[in-house]
């Protein structure tokens, strides 16, 4: 096999990322890429499939490196309960009560009530709370209020009446509500704000916050809860002696151990700053840490840990707790360096207005990594790629890290088949393009999204951060903009010049087919009939696709085809679609650069929110023949240290948990570091 062919195979197998600036995404269902005896599937329930993953190269790490991974994973798990409480104020009480029933009940377990109870508990475990991890809707139990009361009585389980009732009533039905025309903070159940705090309260509170350096704005609100005390707004900061202090102290304890076995001075310095941030809650220290972390690129081990992504905040201020510990795949990372090395070329040749282009794209690193452990917002539902830090000024001055989670992607690709593909492709040509080039196209698109997309463009002087200017539309605009960067360059011969593809036109066609098919049809399997699109990534895929469909109607660029009572979308002119994507990319960057709220509202509400109900009904009906659940997530491998008589670690074994419930119960017992707060 020649180098180019080998490179293509490696890309095919591993090069896929999904923006974690985030939500969590997973690859489209595809054919298996590698046969293996390892069982990736754990179990299925409701709309969930639980998988497991391996840690390639573990035995090649030194003991010191293994210790570093172990300490970092323990630090991540130590903060697990923070995510539960952030998601909803009653989550911890409910989880602990349900777990007590699960381990204590000795009655008849063949009843429908017990079966539905176990499914409900597993769904709650998977979502880190009682709201669905993707739709944000409160999970509806399949048992009655009376049935749960009987289980509680049989196990002597207690729960305050108000909390018990919320499992069944219509209070707090939406964790994150971004609908238009409502107070998004008041309408969201997420526990970032006190019960009487409004959206205007939040905006007014932070409007008066001025960063010491206006060109390097601090991430105000990222690590606190905003509440009213005696009518006055007050931040409850997440720190050692503040909110979540008990869990944060545990995180710090393990980070201290990690710092002692850091691979190099730069990595150790970043860990020390992270501990200082956890101790003080100081946002300047958070920025100092991110600068140091971004610059620390040497070594085999890296990690993500803290309050980072703001998708769970309806107005985009507050970060959810998450942790990912990763081991570099240096061979694949070296192959992928070609994208980051050419970042300036992509910026210079983009269709953006000249004043919106960066003159010097700096510090974009892209690596393929293997996950060793995840926690918080990254688990059980995980991203497949991450691009951080999120601060625009750090990206511009220092750079960013983009990673593809190689072993997670490998597990996805080996855990299922491609049943839905033939149902929704328009013709044999589209099917053949997808089968031959679809995975590569997906992987290149999302790589371009992360490495080039999020690093591209710049704000106009004096324009505030997008969470301030674009408000509830900031996340979907940013994801759509990065998607458009990827789409624009996928149909470009530059990819072939760089040796990334052997036939750029066919790869580009497969990418365009898949994106339009998903954006206008297949992603609708994740919605209940009649619902609007609310999740940021789903919105951006729809508004990109629907805008291109409408703007190309005059030239029949994308044709809506009806055949045998079924709907398909066929691209007739890929070149013109490429031009349309370029036009929309130019406009989305203008919106971001200028902070044009009126324009982003018209774009998202006009194309990304409402669903064609006839097509949605049809898609759901056609999808009934495919039993595979639409959502997947993972249990983590268990890292178990072995010690000598002196208590020193001599080895660390990697084992797989026996089941999903075993891991969740173990986590609930070992890492329950918070009282039943809020």
Protein Blocks (a to p, Z undefined) as FASTA:
>chain_A
ZZklmmmmmmmmmmccddfbbcdddddddddfbdcfbdfbfbdchjbccdddddehklmp
cfklmmmmmmmmmmmmmmmmmmmmmmpmklmmmmmmmmmmmmmpccdfkbfklmmmmmmm
mmmmmnopabdfklopacddfbdfklmmmmmmmnopacdfklmmmmmmmghkbfbacbeh
iafklmpcbfkbcfkbcfklmmmmmmmpccfblklccfehklcccddeehiacdddddfk
lghklmmmmmmmmmmmmmmmcfbfklmmmmmmmmmmmmnopaklmmmmmmmmmmmmgcjb
dcdedjfbfklpmnomaccdddddddddfklmmmmmmmmmmmmmmmmmpcbdfklpcfbd
ghiacdddddfbdehjlbfbdcfbdcddfblklmmmnopcddddfklmmmmmmncccfll
mmmmmblmlmmmmmmmmmmmmmmmmmmmmmmmmmggcddehiacfklmnmmmmmmmmmmm
mmmmmmmmmmccklmmnopafblklmmmmmmmmmmmmmmmmmmmmpcehiacfbfklmmm
mmmmmmmmmmmmmnomaacddeehiacdddfblmlmmmmmmmmmmmmmmmmmnopaklmm
mmmmmmmmpccfklmmmmmmmmmmpmbdfbdcdddddddddddfkopafbdcddddfbfk
lmmmmmmmmmmmbcceZZ
